[in-house]
Amino acid sequence: MASWNSIPLKITYEVFGWISFASWSVSFYPQVILNFRRKCVVGLNFDFVVLNLTKHSSYMIYNICLYFSPAIQKQYFEKYGFGQMIPVAANDVAFSIHAVLLTTITLLQIAFYERGSQKVSKTAIGIVSAVWLAAAVCFFVALPHHSWLWLINIFKLNAVQFCYRSPALDLKRVLITFSIQVFMTLIKYIPQAIMNFRLKSTAGFSIGNILLDFLGGCTNYAQMTVQSIDQNSWVNFYGNIGKTLLSLVSIFFDLIFMCQHYVLYPAKKAVISPKLNKEGADPLLKSSDHPESENV
């Protein structure tokens, strides 16, 4: 395993890592606090939360396996060189475990707090089911040859390849790339962004979560850059390209949410109502001179 060439860069790496960990970890609390204060989760898209739990669960599996398993670390060094450092730090492990716990708490709030007519869509349920079924299939594919590095890479992004010859198509091989981590990151924000657009409001969805997530994504990317500069090698990026794309995708959607909150719908006074109307359907928005709740 490689050692650091520069102590200042090592310190900088650790600082960026823990800033990222702190920002991303704290980012879960504004939404939890907002839900608790309102005793209502209307305005928070449930698909976003369900997809987010799958994303963080896959991230936790990848980090724990690569950080604690000597067998998987050995396979990593054999592939990328024994002079390299593994691309998972202690803060990555701590964050992913914490993320799963806090997202689970948010799901419990959805189960017990007023949610009106909102529910998890069949599309989200289908996507999550398909993702874990595919992961289970990959486990049995990896089992005979103990290809554990190949297996855990489906939880990040390192082109998992199913290769076979196809005489009928006259192709030497066909590659099917699958990545739970980046795929879920790419799609998880879409339901909330669409919901905000349709309502022309971000009420019920915490902007504090987004601001902290944005800070975490920037410092996470900076952490990887510092390590690459010290090692004079960019294998940290293509050896762990999932982490690279994860930061970029998260930053992109954070910018969209900030634009919605501060630019597109900054003056909207409509607030989410937890009360049901006479027909039994929950009015999603209502005007009020005295808002019941505010975004955290």
N, C-alpha and C positions, 0 to 999 in steps of 0.2 A: 504494500500500500504506500502511495506517495505521501510525502510530508510537505508542509508548507515551506516555500522558499522565502517568503517575506512575512515577518511578524505583523507589521502594520496592516497588510492585506488580510491576514488571518483574522485580526481583530475586527477589521471592517466587515469581513464576511459574517462573523458572528453577530455583529451589531445589526446588519441588514436582516439577517435571519430571524433574530428575536423581535425586531420591529415588525417584520412580516407576520410572524407568529402572533404577536400581541394584537396587531391590527385586524387580522383575519379572525382571531378568536373573539375579540371584543365585538366584532361586527355582527355576531349573532344576537347579542343582547338587546340592541334597540328594538328589533322586531318583537322579541319575547316580552320586553317591558311594555311596548305599545299594546300588544294583545292583552296583557294582564290588566293594564289600566282601563281599557275599553271593555274588557270581558266579552270581546267580539273579535272575530277574524275576517269579517266581511271586508273585501278590498285587497286581501292577500290571496294571490292565486294559489290554489291547492296543488295544481300540477307542478308549479315551481318548487314547492316544498318536497313533494314526493320524488321528483327527478333529482333534486339536490341531495336527498338522503342516499340515493343510489350512487350518485357521483362521489360523495364523501366516503361512503362505505368502500367503494373500489379503491379510492386513494389510500384509505387506512390499510387495506389488505396489501397493497403494493409496498407501502412504506414499512410496515411491520415485518413483512417477509424479507425484504432486501436489507433492512437494518439489522435484524437479529439472526438471520439464518446464514451460518458459515457455508453451507452447501450452495446457496444461491449466490452469495458473494464470490465464491470460487468460480462459478460459471460466468459471473460478470467479468471478473479479472481475466479469465481465459479468453473471453470475447473481445474485450477492450484494452487489455494489457494490465500486467500486475503493477505497473507504475502509476496507475490511475487511482483516484479516490472514488468511493461509491457516491452516487449523486443524491443520497438521502442523508439529511442531517437530523440531529435529535429533535430540533424544533418542528421538522416535518412530521415526525411520528406523534409528537405531543399535540400538534394542531389537528391532525386527522382524527385522533381519538376524541378530542374535545368537540370537533365539528359534528361527529356522529351523535354524540350525546345531546348537544344543543338542538340539532335538527330534529331529533326524536322528541325533545320537549315541545318544540313547535308543533309537531304532529299531534301530540297529546292535547295541546291547546285547541287545535282544530277539532279534535274529537269532543271536547267538553264545553268549549265556548260557543256563543251564538254564531252561527255561520249562514243564516238565512237560507237561500235556495242554492248556494254554492256547493259544489261537490267535485271530487276528483274525476276527470274525464276518462272515458273508456280508452281513449288514445294513449293517455299517460300510463294507465294500468297495463295496456298491451305492450308498450315500449319497455317498461320495467320488467315485465315477465319474459319478454324475448331476450333482453340483455342477460338476465341471470340464467336462462336456459342455455344461451350460447356459451356463457362462462362455464357452466357445468359440462357441456360437451367438450370444451377445450381441456378441462381437467382430465377427462378420461383419455383424450388424445395424448396428453403429456405424460400420463402415468406410466406407461410401459418403459419409456426411456428416461424417466425422471427429468424431463425437460422443464424444470421449475422456473428458470429465468424466462424462457419462452412463455410460460403460462402467466406469470405475474405481469408480463408486459401488456397483456390484454387489459389490465387495469390502469395502464398509463397509455403511452403511445410509442410503440416500437414495432411497427408493421408486423403484426402476427400473420404469418404466411402459411396458407394451406397450399402446397405445391403438388400438382399432378399432371401427367401427360394426357393429352387429348388428341388421339389420332384423327378423330372425326373433324375436329376443328383445325387440325394441323398446327397446334400450338405446343411449344415445348413445355410450358407450364402456365398455370393460371394462378394469380395471386389474389387472395381475399384478405383485405386489411380490416382489422376490427380493433377498436379501442373504446373501452367503456368510459374511461376518464375524460378524454377530450370530447367524445361524442355527447356525453351527458352535459358537459360544460357548454357545448355549442347550442344545445336545444333547450336547456333548463330555463334560460332567461326569456325565451320567446313568449310563453304564455302570459307572463307578467307584463311584458312590454306591450303586447297586443291588448291586454285588459286595460292598461293605463290609457292607451290610445283610444279605445272605444268609450271609456268613461270621461275622457278628457280631464283626468284628475289622477293624482297619485295618493289620494287619501286612503289610509289603511295600510299603505306600504311604506316602510320606514326608509327615509333617505339616509339616515345615519348608517344603516347597514351598507349602503352603496359607497358612501364616502370612505369608510374604513376598508371596505373591500378593494377600492381603488388604490389606496395607500399600500395595502398588503401586496397587491399585484405588482406595483412598481418596484417595491423593495425586494420582492422575491426575484424579479428579473435582474435587478442590480446585484443580488447575492451571487447568482450564477455567473454573471459577467466578471465579478471580482475573482472568483475561483479560477475561471478560465485564463484570466490575465496572469495570475500567479503561476499556474501550471504551464503557461505558454502553449496551451492546447484547448481546442474548442470541442473536444470529445464530450465535455460536460453538457453541451447543447444537443448534439446528435446522439449521444449515448442516453440522454434523458430528454428527448425532444418533446415528450408529453408535457413536462414541466414548463418548457419554453412556450408551447402553444397555449397551455392553460393560462399562463399569465397574460398573453396577448388577447385571447378571447375574452377573458374576464374584464380586462381594461376597456376593450371595445364596448361591451354591453354596459359597463358602469358609466361610460360617457353618454350612452343613449339615455339611461335612466336620469342622469344629472341634467341632461338637456330637457327631458320631459318635465322634471320637477321645477327647474329654475327658469327655463326659457319658454317652453310650450304652454304649460299650464300653471304658471306661478300665482295667478290671482283668483283661481277657482275657490269659491267658498262652499261648494257642495261638500257634504260630509256623509260618511257611511252610516246608515241607520241600522241598528241591530233589531229594531222592532218590526214585527210582521204587520202587513196591512190586513184589511178586513177579509179579503179573499184568501188569506193564508200564505200569500206570496210575499217575499221580503222585498221591499223597495230598495234597490241598490244604492240610490243616491237621493238626497233631499236637501233643499236649500234651508239655511238656518242663519239667523243673525247672531246666534250664540252657539258656535260649533261645539259639539259634544267631545270631539277628539281632534288631535292634531298629529301630524307625522312627527316621529321622534328623529 
